[in-house]
Amino acid sequence: EVIYTAEYRPVVRADSKIVIKKLDDFDKLKLGHLAGLVYSEEFLAYIKRREAAGTLDIADAEEENLKKLLAGRIDVFVNSAPTVRWLAQQLEAKDQIKVLDYVVKRGDYFVTFSKTSTRLTESEKKKFRRQENIHGK
């Protein structure tokens, strides 16, 4: 079952006037990207084009993109909205960013574990199996 659904959306500084309604709206912006992050096929192709053109700022950690954004080194980056909000709160910067409405990707996330896992007690395993049977899985 789906545990939660996350939306990957553009993040800008809170005082920014940037509006993004379509992919081309990123063209004139300094765009940050988290290495290894997979978006929609369309946006990933766009990222690859920007990288090939040398107009993409690549970060190795989520925190890097947020710090670059706040320092004005990039105009925008895309990531999971809940992740960015949590990170901004941890860095005491939640009032310094805004997540735009444009959705680059929406994805469902699940939790999985082995029925033979030693991390669960026998009663936890039984409870999970009961839930599994209720939902017909």
C-alpha positions in Angstrom: 0.0 0.0 0.0 1.1 3.5 -0.6 2.6 5.1 2.5 2.7 8.6 1.1 2.7 10.5 -2.2 5.4 13.1 -2.8 5.6 15.9 -5.4 8.8 17.1 -6.9 8.4 20.8 -7.3 10.6 23.8 -8.0 12.1 25.6 -4.9 13.0 29.3 -5.0 13.9 32.0 -2.5 10.9 33.4 -0.6 11.4 36.8 -2.1 11.7 35.5 -5.7 9.2 36.6 -8.4 9.9 33.4 -10.4 6.9 31.7 -11.9 7.1 28.3 -13.5 4.1 26.9 -15.4 6.0 24.9 -18.0 9.3 23.3 -18.6 10.6 26.1 -20.8 10.2 28.5 -17.8 13.5 27.0 -16.4 15.5 28.0 -19.5 16.7 31.4 -18.3 17.2 30.4 -14.7 20.3 29.1 -12.9 19.2 25.6 -12.3 20.5 23.4 -9.5 20.3 19.6 -9.6 20.9 16.9 -7.1 23.2 14.2 -8.6 21.3 10.9 -8.9 17.9 12.3 -8.4 15.4 10.9 -10.9 12.5 13.0 -11.9 9.9 12.5 -14.6 11.3 11.2 -18.0 10.6 14.6 -19.5 12.4 16.6 -16.8 15.3 14.1 -16.7 15.8 14.6 -20.4 15.7 18.4 -19.8 18.3 18.0 -17.1 20.6 16.0 -19.4 20.3 18.7 -22.1 21.2 21.4 -19.6 24.1 19.4 -18.3 25.4 18.8 -21.9 25.1 22.6 -22.5 27.0 23.3 -19.3 24.1 25.3 -17.8 23.4 23.0 -14.8 24.8 23.3 -11.3 25.1 19.8 -9.9 25.2 19.2 -6.1 26.1 16.0 -4.3 23.8 16.6 -1.3 20.4 18.0 -0.8 21.7 20.6 1.6 24.1 22.0 -1.0 21.3 23.0 -3.3 19.4 24.7 -0.5 22.6 26.6 0.6 23.3 27.6 -3.0 19.8 28.9 -3.4 19.9 31.0 -0.3 23.3 32.4 -1.3 22.0 33.3 -4.8 24.3 30.9 -6.6 21.3 29.2 -8.2 17.7 30.5 -8.9 15.8 27.3 -8.5 16.1 23.5 -7.9 13.6 20.7 -7.9 13.2 18.2 -5.2 10.5 16.5 -3.1 8.5 19.3 -1.4 8.3 17.5 2.0 12.1 16.8 2.0 13.0 20.4 1.1 10.6 21.8 3.8 12.1 19.5 6.4 15.7 20.4 5.4 14.9 24.1 5.4 13.4 23.8 8.9 16.6 21.9 10.1 18.7 24.8 8.7 16.4 27.4 10.2 15.6 28.7 6.7 12.0 27.6 6.2 10.9 31.3 5.9 13.5 31.9 3.3 12.2 29.5 0.6 9.0 28.8 -1.2 7.9 25.7 -3.1 6.2 26.5 -6.3 2.9 24.9 -7.5 4.4 23.4 -10.8 4.7 19.6 -10.3 7.6 18.1 -12.1 6.9 14.6 -10.8 4.4 13.0 -8.5 5.3 9.6 -7.0 3.9 7.1 -4.6 6.2 5.6 -2.0 5.9 2.2 -0.2 7.5 0.4 2.7 8.8 -3.1 2.3 10.4 -5.6 4.6 11.1 -9.3 4.7 8.7 -11.5 6.5 11.8 -13.3 7.9 13.3 -10.0 9.2 14.9 -10.2 12.6 14.3 -6.5 13.2 10.6 -7.3 14.0 9.3 -9.1 17.0 7.0 -12.1 16.5 4.0 -10.0 17.6 4.9 -7.2 15.1 5.2 -9.8 12.3 1.8 -11.3 13.2 0.2 -7.8 13.3 1.7 -7.0 9.8 0.4 -10.3 8.4 -3.1 -9.6 9.8 -3.0 -6.2 8.0 -1.7 -7.9 4.9 -4.6 -10.4 4.9 -7.2 -7.6 5.5 -6.0 -5.8 2.4 -5.9 -8.9 0.3 -2.1 -8.9 -0.4 
